[in-house]
Amino acid sequence: MEENTIMGLGLQIAYRGFAGSHAGECAAEMELVRLEVMASDIVDCHLAVEAYRDRAGSRVFDARLDLITRGYDLLPVERGTNAELGAAIHSAFDNAVRLLQQRRVPSPAR
């Protein structure tokens, strides 16, 4: 398991079915920076990336992301699946951004 911290937001990456890659870690770190901007109550991210073969025998990556809030709540994010590792990770983080946008409460008008 790989663990990184970017700008105060932790990231743990677990790989299943393959050894992982530097390119995958870089993709996840770039996505984490994007998430940091809009996630003031998120303190940790757990990313699990699994490689498997689909019915046709092609390699597929499944990226699952869980977000942990300051209040220790677990926010599971819809997974991202793609034949390309970076695209699967990007998809999972896109889903996290949508989840965080839905959670935002508008500020009261002043």
C-alpha positions as CSV (number, residue, x, y, z in Angstrom):
1,M,0.0,0.0,0.0
2,E,1.3,3.4,-1.0
3,E,0.6,6.4,1.2
4,N,1.0,10.1,0.1
5,T,0.0,13.4,1.5
6,I,-0.7,16.3,-0.8
7,M,-1.4,19.7,0.8
8,G,-2.8,18.1,3.9
9,L,-5.1,15.6,2.2
10,G,-3.9,12.0,2.7
11,L,-4.0,9.4,0.0
12,Q,-3.6,5.6,0.5
13,I,-3.4,3.5,-2.7
14,A,-3.8,-0.3,-2.7
15,Y,-3.3,-2.4,-5.8
16,R,-4.9,-5.8,-6.4
17,G,-4.1,-8.0,-9.4
18,F,-1.0,-6.0,-10.4
19,A,2.0,-4.4,-8.9
20,G,0.9,-0.8,-9.5
21,S,2.7,1.8,-11.6
22,H,4.4,5.1,-11.3
23,A,2.0,6.5,-13.9
24,G,-1.0,5.4,-11.8
25,E,0.4,7.0,-8.7
26,C,1.1,10.3,-10.6
27,A,-2.5,10.2,-12.0
28,A,-3.9,9.8,-8.5
29,E,-1.8,12.6,-7.1
30,M,-2.9,15.0,-9.8
31,E,-6.5,14.1,-9.1
32,L,-6.0,14.6,-5.4
33,V,-4.9,18.1,-6.0
34,R,-8.1,18.8,-7.9
35,L,-10.1,17.3,-5.0
36,E,-8.2,19.3,-2.4
37,V,-9.6,22.6,-3.8
38,M,-13.2,21.7,-3.2
39,A,-13.0,19.3,-0.2
40,S,-12.4,21.3,3.0
41,D,-13.9,18.6,5.2
42,I,-12.1,15.7,3.6
43,V,-8.9,14.6,5.3
44,D,-8.1,11.2,3.8
45,C,-8.7,9.2,0.6
46,H,-8.4,5.5,0.2
47,L,-8.0,4.4,-3.4
48,A,-8.1,0.7,-4.3
49,V,-7.3,-0.2,-7.9
50,E,-7.9,-3.7,-9.1
51,A,-6.9,-5.3,-12.4
52,Y,-8.9,-8.1,-13.8
53,R,-9.8,-9.8,-17.1
54,D,-13.3,-9.2,-18.5
55,R,-15.3,-11.9,-20.3
56,A,-13.4,-11.2,-23.6
57,G,-10.1,-11.6,-21.8
58,S,-9.1,-8.0,-22.0
59,R,-7.5,-6.3,-19.0
60,V,-9.7,-3.9,-17.1
61,F,-8.9,-1.6,-14.2
62,D,-11.5,-0.9,-11.5
63,A,-10.8,2.1,-9.3
64,R,-12.7,2.5,-6.0
65,L,-12.3,5.6,-3.9
66,D,-13.5,6.2,-0.3
67,L,-13.3,9.7,1.3
68,I,-12.9,10.2,5.0
69,T,-14.2,13.4,6.6
70,R,-12.9,15.4,9.6
71,G,-15.8,13.9,11.5
72,Y,-14.6,10.4,10.6
73,D,-17.5,9.7,8.2
74,L,-16.9,7.4,5.3
75,L,-18.1,8.6,1.9
76,P,-17.9,5.8,-0.6
77,V,-17.6,7.0,-4.2
78,E,-19.0,5.3,-7.3
79,R,-16.2,3.3,-8.9
80,G,-14.4,4.1,-12.2
81,T,-13.7,1.3,-14.6
82,N,-11.7,1.5,-17.8
83,A,-9.1,-0.5,-19.9
84,E,-6.7,2.4,-19.2
85,L,-5.4,2.8,-15.6
86,G,-5.3,6.6,-15.7
87,A,-8.8,6.8,-17.1
88,A,-10.2,4.5,-14.4
89,I,-8.6,6.6,-11.7
90,H,-9.8,9.9,-13.4
91,S,-13.3,8.5,-13.5
92,A,-13.4,7.6,-9.8
93,F,-12.2,11.1,-8.9
94,D,-14.7,12.7,-11.3
95,N,-17.4,10.7,-9.3
96,A,-15.9,12.1,-6.1
97,V,-16.1,15.6,-7.4
98,R,-19.8,15.1,-8.3
99,L,-20.5,13.6,-4.8
100,L,-18.8,16.6,-3.1
101,Q,-20.7,19.1,-5.3
102,Q,-24.0,17.3,-4.2
103,R,-23.0,17.6,-0.5
104,R,-22.2,21.3,-0.7
105,V,-24.7,23.4,1.2
106,P,-25.1,26.9,-0.2
107,S,-23.9,29.7,2.0
108,P,-26.6,31.9,3.5
109,A,-27.1,35.2,1.7
110,R,-25.6,38.2,3.5
